[in-house]
């Protein structure tokens, strides 16, 4: 019964889903129903998403003892040529597979995503895979600056060693703001690229 499925999904997601997301989840389960029907059913039975402040997790864990690279950009976010400065960041998105983490590398000059990776975790392997894709596709010359936040993934030995192997220099954002690098990627970065990237899955 459709109503039972709606209530089950609403309970599973702790009341956070409104009719659009409930409809998407129902279709993913194989239910044949329109969005309008789901909306009317939820309204009739007073099933509503919980109101409240939108939660946005911080994907940066800067409480570590790994070496921190200096901020080589110093808030000057421009590049005169491709493959001179790359920005790296991690975000999270909802997909048909559940919540996944997306790491991406953006070229500051072209504002294009040059490398990305998606996993169900955000260990060092995630941003490293994105960086490796970018390096293999772009083949940057030595001297490239790779800018990120101060997260442990970007300060880890495997990530730093790979940057050294391709002749890149690490740069890290100022302390105390886990959203600093994410803001740099708007409007043409991760926030608006996730839909296209998910469609590739």
C-alpha positions in Angstrom: 0.0 0.0 0.0 1.4 3.4 -1.0 0.5 5.1 2.3 2.4 2.5 4.3 5.4 2.9 2.0 5.3 6.7 2.5 5.1 6.4 6.3 7.9 3.8 6.3 10.2 6.2 4.3 9.3 9.1 6.4 10.2 7.2 9.6 13.4 5.9 8.1 14.5 9.4 7.3 13.4 10.8 10.7 10.8 13.0 9.3 13.2 15.1 7.1 11.7 14.1 3.7 9.0 16.2 2.0 6.9 15.0 -0.9 9.6 15.5 -3.6 12.1 13.3 -1.9 9.5 10.8 -0.7 8.4 10.5 -4.3 11.9 10.0 -5.6 12.5 7.3 -2.9 9.3 5.5 -3.9 10.2 5.5 -7.6 13.6 4.1 -6.7 11.8 1.3 -4.9 9.8 0.6 -8.0 6.5 2.2 -7.0 4.5 3.6 -10.0 3.1 6.9 -8.7 3.1 10.6 -9.7 4.6 13.3 -7.6 1.2 15.0 -7.3 -0.4 11.8 -6.0 2.3 11.5 -3.3 1.9 15.2 -2.4 -1.9 14.8 -2.1 -1.6 11.6 0.0 0.8 13.2 2.4 -1.4 16.3 2.7 -4.5 14.2 3.3 -2.8 12.3 6.1 -0.9 15.2 7.5 2.5 13.8 6.8 5.0 16.7 6.7 8.7 17.2 6.7 10.0 18.5 10.0 10.7 22.2 9.9 13.9 23.6 11.2 17.3 24.9 10.3 18.9 23.0 7.5 21.8 20.9 8.7 25.0 21.0 6.8 27.9 18.9 8.1 31.4 20.2 8.1 33.6 17.8 6.1 36.8 19.2 7.5 38.7 17.7 10.4 41.5 20.1 11.1 42.1 18.8 14.7 45.2 16.8 13.9 48.9 17.0 14.3 49.9 16.6 10.6 52.0 19.4 9.0 49.9 22.3 7.7 51.0 24.0 4.4 51.1 27.8 4.2 48.3 29.7 2.5 50.0 30.6 -0.8 46.9 32.2 -2.2 46.3 34.7 0.7 42.7 35.2 -0.4 43.7 36.2 -4.0 41.6 33.7 -5.8 42.5 34.2 -9.5 44.7 32.5 -12.0 46.0 33.7 -15.3 46.3 30.3 -17.0 45.0 26.7 -16.7 46.8 24.2 -14.5 48.4 26.9 -12.4 46.1 26.8 -9.3 43.7 24.0 -8.4 41.2 24.1 -5.6 40.2 20.8 -3.9 37.2 20.2 -1.6 34.8 17.6 -0.3 31.1 17.8 0.0 28.2 15.4 0.6 25.2 14.7 -1.6 22.1 12.4 -1.5 22.0 9.8 -4.3 20.0 6.7 -5.0 22.7 4.8 -3.1 22.2 7.0 0.0 24.5 9.7 1.3 27.9 9.8 -0.5 30.9 12.0 -0.3 32.2 13.8 -3.4 35.7 15.1 -3.7 36.5 17.4 -6.6 39.4 19.4 -8.0 38.6 22.7 -9.7 40.9 24.7 -12.0 40.8 28.3 -10.8 41.5 29.7 -14.2 38.8 27.8 -16.2 36.4 27.2 -13.3 36.0 23.7 -14.5 36.1 20.4 -12.5 39.2 18.6 -13.7 39.1 15.6 -11.3 36.5 14.0 -9.1 35.8 10.9 -7.0 32.8 9.6 -5.1 32.8 7.2 -2.1 30.8 6.3 0.9 33.6 7.6 3.1 35.9 10.6 3.2 39.2 9.0 4.1 42.4 10.2 2.3 41.8 7.8 -0.6 38.8 9.9 -1.7 40.5 13.3 -2.4 43.6 11.4 -3.6 41.5 9.7 -6.3 40.2 13.0 -7.4 43.7 14.5 -7.5 45.0 11.5 -9.5 42.2 11.9 -12.0 43.0 15.5 -12.5 46.7 14.9 -12.9 46.2 12.1 -15.4 43.8 14.2 -17.4 45.5 17.5 -17.3 49.2 16.6 -17.0 50.2 19.8 -15.3 53.7 21.2 -15.5 55.8 21.4 -12.2 54.9 24.4 -10.1 51.2 23.8 -9.9 49.6 25.0 -6.6 47.0 22.7 -5.0 44.9 24.6 -2.5 42.6 23.0 0.0 41.3 23.4 3.5 43.3 22.1 6.5 41.5 18.7 6.7 43.4 15.7 7.7 42.8 14.1 4.3 44.7 16.8 2.5 47.5 16.8 5.1 48.0 13.1 5.0 51.3 11.6 3.9 49.8 9.8 0.8 48.2 13.0 -0.5 51.2 15.2 0.1 53.5 12.6 -1.4 51.5 12.4 -4.6 51.5 16.2 -4.9 55.3 16.0 -4.7 55.4 13.3 -7.3 53.6 15.5 -9.8 55.6 18.6 -8.9 52.8 20.3 -7.2 53.0 22.6 -4.1 50.4 22.3 -1.3 48.5 25.4 -0.1 45.9 25.4 2.7 43.2 27.9 3.7 43.1 29.9 6.9 42.2 28.2 10.1 38.8 28.3 11.8 36.6 28.1 8.8 35.8 24.6 7.4 33.7 26.2 4.6 36.4 28.5 3.3 37.4 26.5 0.3 33.8 25.5 -0.5 32.9 29.1 -0.9 35.7 29.6 -3.4 34.1 27.0 -5.6 30.8 28.9 -6.1 29.1 29.6 -8.4 30.8 27.3 -10.8 32.2 24.7 -8.5 31.1 21.8 -6.4 27.7 23.2 -5.4 26.5 23.4 -9.0 28.6 20.5 -10.4 27.2 17.7 -8.2 24.1 17.1 -10.3 26.2 16.5 -13.4 28.7 14.3 -11.6 26.0 12.2 -10.0 24.4 11.6 -13.4 27.6 10.0 -14.5 27.3 7.2 -11.8 
